[in-house]
Amino acid sequence: MRKRHSRGKLPKAATGRKRTETGFSHYGKNASVAMVDVSGKAVTTRMATARAFVKMKPAVVRAVRRLKNPKGDPLEVARIAGIAASKRTAEWIPLCHPLPLTHIAVTLTLCQNGVEVHSSVTTAAQTGVEMEALVAVSAAALTVYDMCKAIDKSMEITDIVLLEKTGGKSGDYARAARVGRAKPTARRGP
């Protein structure tokens, strides 16, 4: 027997994107989780950008800047990892739709206290690419950590956030500007 919704009522089915009283749309009949049916939505151009930060000690930043890392250039490997991961978002996040991505850009900026990672992802589809942008920066940040952990395992991955999204029924979104960001010292990416 399926578990009932926390308020004692079963949520409405996900088809037609009817939302439950909690605002979630990924429920099928009998409160089972379901992928939202987007077949009735129009194909539109959608774009999303995201950000992450890998906080590092100065010695790690110096090693990355001088390309003195035992595993090679972490920023270039992380850029490719972010692009590759973005294309596989539906495999990472169970209810995401596989999307035909038309553009993915991942840039990494070496700062005084770490690496700032940005992604920009575009598609022409029936649903947005916010998750693809977030997966790109997450995978890139994890790759930076993996490439630099031989030098220091205390690095921190922080500030994984959606910066902007355009297109779709819910409209555009832009995160408020962040104050006090670190000054970049080197940048890799397109």
PLY file of the C-alpha trace (Angstrom):
ply
format ascii 1.0
element vertex 190
property float x
property float y
property float z
element edge 189
property int vertex1
property int vertex2
end_header
0.00 0.00 0.00
1.26 3.45 -0.91
1.99 6.07 1.69
-0.49 8.92 1.95
0.49 12.57 1.55
1.61 14.18 4.83
-1.70 16.04 5.17
-3.76 12.91 4.70
-4.79 13.65 1.11
-3.45 12.14 -2.06
-1.95 14.73 -4.43
-3.40 15.13 -7.91
-1.67 13.38 -10.80
1.31 15.05 -12.46
-0.22 14.92 -15.93
-1.39 18.39 -16.88
1.01 19.83 -14.28
-1.61 20.12 -11.56
0.14 20.97 -8.34
-0.50 19.63 -4.87
-1.26 21.93 -2.00
2.50 21.92 -1.23
3.28 23.22 -4.74
5.02 20.08 -5.99
4.09 18.73 -9.42
6.05 15.45 -9.54
3.38 13.16 -8.13
1.38 10.54 -9.96
-1.68 8.64 -8.83
-1.65 7.35 -5.24
1.16 9.78 -4.31
3.75 7.94 -6.39
6.56 10.05 -7.79
6.26 10.67 -11.55
8.04 12.56 -14.30
5.95 15.56 -15.38
4.33 15.16 -18.81
5.55 18.08 -20.93
4.22 16.80 -24.26
1.55 19.53 -24.39
4.03 22.37 -23.89
5.46 24.43 -26.73
9.09 24.08 -27.74
10.84 27.36 -26.89
14.41 28.55 -26.47
15.48 28.31 -22.85
18.74 29.33 -21.19
20.16 29.03 -17.68
23.36 30.08 -15.96
24.75 28.78 -12.67
27.71 29.31 -10.37
29.78 27.35 -7.85
32.91 28.14 -5.87
35.79 25.92 -4.75
37.43 27.52 -1.71
41.19 26.78 -1.51
44.21 27.61 0.57
46.72 30.02 -1.04
49.21 27.18 -1.63
46.65 25.32 -3.76
45.80 28.46 -5.74
49.53 28.98 -6.41
49.94 25.37 -7.56
46.98 25.68 -9.96
48.24 29.03 -11.31
51.73 27.62 -11.93
50.37 24.33 -13.33
52.31 22.48 -10.62
49.50 20.08 -9.86
50.48 16.38 -9.81
47.42 15.45 -11.92
47.76 18.19 -14.55
45.66 21.27 -15.33
42.58 21.06 -13.08
40.74 23.97 -14.69
40.74 22.55 -18.21
39.82 19.04 -17.05
37.01 20.52 -14.91
35.68 22.55 -17.86
35.34 19.39 -19.96
33.82 17.50 -17.00
31.17 20.20 -16.57
30.21 20.07 -20.24
30.05 16.27 -20.25
28.02 16.12 -17.03
25.51 18.70 -18.24
24.69 16.47 -21.21
23.92 13.61 -18.79
21.75 15.49 -16.27
18.77 13.15 -16.76
21.03 10.32 -15.54
22.01 12.29 -12.40
18.58 13.66 -11.46
15.87 10.97 -11.71
12.89 13.12 -12.78
14.71 15.38 -15.26
13.84 15.09 -18.92
16.66 14.30 -21.35
17.07 17.50 -23.37
18.66 18.35 -26.72
21.23 20.88 -25.52
22.24 23.37 -28.18
25.03 25.12 -26.25
27.04 24.52 -23.08
29.78 26.82 -21.83
31.72 26.25 -18.62
34.29 28.79 -17.44
36.61 28.57 -14.46
38.21 31.66 -12.93
41.13 31.32 -10.56
40.68 33.79 -7.69
42.80 34.69 -4.67
40.96 32.18 -2.50
39.82 29.51 -4.95
38.11 28.80 -8.24
34.85 30.33 -9.39
32.91 28.13 -11.81
30.21 29.41 -14.19
28.03 27.58 -16.68
25.63 28.66 -19.39
23.33 26.11 -21.01
20.82 26.59 -23.85
18.17 24.38 -25.43
15.12 24.53 -27.66
12.76 22.26 -25.75
9.55 21.91 -23.74
11.22 22.32 -20.35
14.05 24.37 -18.91
17.77 23.79 -18.42
18.27 25.01 -14.85
19.31 21.56 -13.67
21.73 21.16 -16.59
23.46 24.42 -15.63
23.62 23.40 -11.96
24.94 19.93 -12.79
27.64 21.50 -14.99
29.03 23.68 -12.18
28.69 20.87 -9.64
30.63 18.38 -11.75
33.27 20.99 -12.62
33.71 21.93 -8.95
33.97 18.26 -7.94
36.57 17.76 -10.65
38.64 20.69 -9.37
38.49 19.07 -5.93
39.52 15.69 -7.32
42.40 17.17 -9.30
43.73 19.15 -6.31
43.04 16.83 -3.37
46.61 15.49 -3.45
47.72 18.99 -2.37
44.93 19.71 0.13
41.84 17.71 1.10
40.29 20.58 3.12
38.96 22.48 0.07
35.27 23.42 0.22
32.69 23.49 -2.56
30.23 26.29 -1.85
27.66 28.62 -3.38
26.12 26.30 -5.97
23.35 28.58 -7.22
21.19 29.33 -10.23
22.09 32.81 -11.46
19.60 33.27 -14.27
17.06 31.48 -16.41
15.06 32.61 -19.41
12.17 31.13 -21.36
9.27 28.94 -20.43
5.88 29.49 -18.84
7.27 30.53 -15.43
9.12 33.46 -17.05
12.59 34.82 -16.47
14.57 34.72 -13.25
17.70 36.62 -12.22
19.45 36.22 -8.87
20.39 39.42 -7.06
24.05 40.43 -7.53
26.50 39.04 -5.01
28.53 41.56 -3.03
32.22 41.18 -2.17
33.31 38.56 -4.71
36.97 37.69 -5.00
39.04 39.31 -7.73
39.92 36.91 -10.53
43.55 36.14 -11.26
43.18 33.81 -14.28
40.31 32.49 -16.36
39.88 29.36 -18.46
37.09 28.67 -20.89
35.52 30.18 -23.99
0 1
1 2
2 3
3 4
4 5
5 6
6 7
7 8
8 9
9 10
10 11
11 12
12 13
13 14
14 15
15 16
16 17
17 18
18 19
19 20
20 21
21 22
22 23
23 24
24 25
25 26
26 27
27 28
28 29
29 30
30 31
31 32
32 33
33 34
34 35
35 36
36 37
37 38
38 39
39 40
40 41
41 42
42 43
43 44
44 45
45 46
46 47
47 48
48 49
49 50
50 51
51 52
52 53
53 54
54 55
55 56
56 57
57 58
58 59
59 60
60 61
61 62
62 63
63 64
64 65
65 66
66 67
67 68
68 69
69 70
70 71
71 72
72 73
73 74
74 75
75 76
76 77
77 78
78 79
79 80
80 81
81 82
82 83
83 84
84 85
85 86
86 87
87 88
88 89
89 90
90 91
91 92
92 93
93 94
94 95
95 96
96 97
97 98
98 99
99 100
100 101
101 102
102 103
103 104
104 105
105 106
106 107
107 108
108 109
109 110
110 111
111 112
112 113
113 114
114 115
115 116
116 117
117 118
118 119
119 120
120 121
121 122
122 123
123 124
124 125
125 126
126 127
127 128
128 129
129 130
130 131
131 132
132 133
133 134
134 135
135 136
136 137
137 138
138 139
139 140
140 141
141 142
142 143
143 144
144 145
145 146
146 147
147 148
148 149
149 150
150 151
151 152
152 153
153 154
154 155
155 156
156 157
157 158
158 159
159 160
160 161
161 162
162 163
163 164
164 165
165 166
166 167
167 168
168 169
169 170
170 171
171 172
172 173
173 174
174 175
175 176
176 177
177 178
178 179
179 180
180 181
181 182
182 183
183 184
184 185
185 186
186 187
187 188
188 189
